[in-house]
């Protein structure tokens, strides 16, 4: 779960590679057409056992991407384990997520490393 911005493509590719190295199948809704409407992201989430929510630096007019919050909420409703990665320059998290632990990251390498650490904790 991530905002699809050109500047985030390297991070998206790195996270996908890490998930594949962990023998997981990364799913981005934009890569699949399970439905031909706005329910496609939800259909994709239903196929996932785990989630990675990435809160990177927001666009100028917003604090965070509302789609990421919505999709993370859906995963929580489904009781699917999720790691929340938050860029260290993002000052505030959405209020409803303040009770959840998240991993701060400063760069792509650190985000991928923390993803791996989360996976190791989740599966021990």
MARKEZA-705020 format. One record per residue (C-alpha): residue number from 1; residue in one letter; x, y, z. Coordinates in steps of 0.001 Angstrom, whole numbers. Layout:
BEGIN
num,residu,x,y,z
NUM,A,X,Y,Z
...
***
This chain:
BEGIN
num,residu,x,y,z
1,X,0,0,0
2,X,1739,3069,-1274
3,X,1052,6227,-3197
4,X,1914,5719,-6862
5,X,4292,8579,-7592
6,X,7196,8510,-10035
7,X,9658,9450,-7293
8,X,8588,6366,-5297
9,X,9212,3841,-8091
10,X,12729,2928,-6839
11,X,11308,2282,-3356
12,X,8445,212,-4784
13,X,10883,-1908,-6811
14,X,13182,-2397,-3797
15,X,10306,-3452,-1535
16,X,9021,-5871,-4184
17,X,12501,-7413,-4523
18,X,12757,-7815,-746
19,X,9341,-9462,-543
20,X,10272,-11840,-3356
21,X,13540,-12664,-1540
22,X,11387,-13575,1484
23,X,9421,-15934,-819
24,X,6353,-13693,-754
25,X,4311,-12535,-3726
26,X,4051,-8722,-3734
27,X,737,-7437,-5084
28,X,170,-3875,-6276
29,X,-3411,-3206,-7328
30,X,-2229,-1196,-10313
31,X,-610,-4367,-11711
32,X,-3801,-6469,-11586
33,X,-7288,-6095,-12985
34,X,-9511,-8302,-10849
35,X,-12464,-5941,-11292
36,X,-13001,-3136,-13749
37,X,-13986,-553,-11170
38,X,-12852,1126,-7966
39,X,-13221,-2149,-6075
40,X,-10051,-3504,-7692
41,X,-7781,-2487,-4765
42,X,-10174,-4197,-2331
43,X,-10243,-7332,-4493
44,X,-6440,-7361,-4455
45,X,-6340,-6933,-670
46,X,-8603,-9939,-244
47,X,-5932,-12038,-1967
48,X,-3199,-10955,463
49,X,-2184,-12584,3743
50,X,154,-9743,4778
51,X,448,-6042,4099
52,X,3129,-3397,3736
53,X,1842,147,4196
54,X,4306,2873,3256
55,X,3688,6424,4390
56,X,6204,8470,2460
57,X,6448,12239,2278
58,X,3005,13546,1385
59,X,2047,15666,-1580
60,X,1973,19424,-980
61,X,-1726,19712,-146
62,X,-2076,16659,2086
63,X,-635,15125,5241
64,X,-823,11532,3985
65,X,-2323,9584,1109
66,X,-5951,8695,1971
67,X,-5866,5578,-226
68,X,-3039,4103,1826
69,X,-5008,4775,5027
70,X,-8144,3195,3529
71,X,-6328,101,2293
72,X,-4500,-346,5598
73,X,-7835,-74,7394
74,X,-9217,-2806,5159
75,X,-6250,-5046,5976
76,X,-6751,-4398,9685
77,X,-10435,-5263,9350
78,X,-9400,-8535,7715
79,X,-6951,-9082,10626
80,X,-3997,-9387,8256
81,X,-562,-8651,9754
82,X,861,-5425,8333
83,X,4056,-3499,8714
84,X,3732,274,8637
85,X,6765,2086,7271
86,X,6816,5865,7895
87,X,9272,8239,6281
88,X,11102,10056,9057
89,X,10229,13462,7549
90,X,6502,12775,7727
91,X,5617,14692,10876
92,X,2219,13240,11673
93,X,511,9920,11184
94,X,-3234,9669,10617
95,X,-4950,9901,14007
96,X,-6534,6464,13796
97,X,-3096,4884,13372
98,X,-1443,6527,16364
99,X,-2016,3401,18452
100,X,-182,1219,15928
101,X,3561,795,15935
102,X,5361,1851,12819
103,X,8920,1744,11574
104,X,10625,5033,10711
105,X,12863,5011,7638
106,X,15068,7661,6069
107,X,15883,5996,2754
108,X,15083,3050,539
109,X,17732,774,2071
110,X,16509,1401,5584
111,X,12875,768,4574
112,X,13810,-2577,3030
113,X,15925,-3539,6060
114,X,13077,-2750,8450
115,X,10670,-4732,6286
116,X,12973,-7737,6637
117,X,13217,-7298,10406
118,X,9413,-7100,10669
119,X,9044,-10271,8625
120,X,11522,-12107,10857
121,X,9599,-11033,14005
122,X,6260,-11956,12436
123,X,7401,-15465,11561
124,X,9219,-16544,14711
***
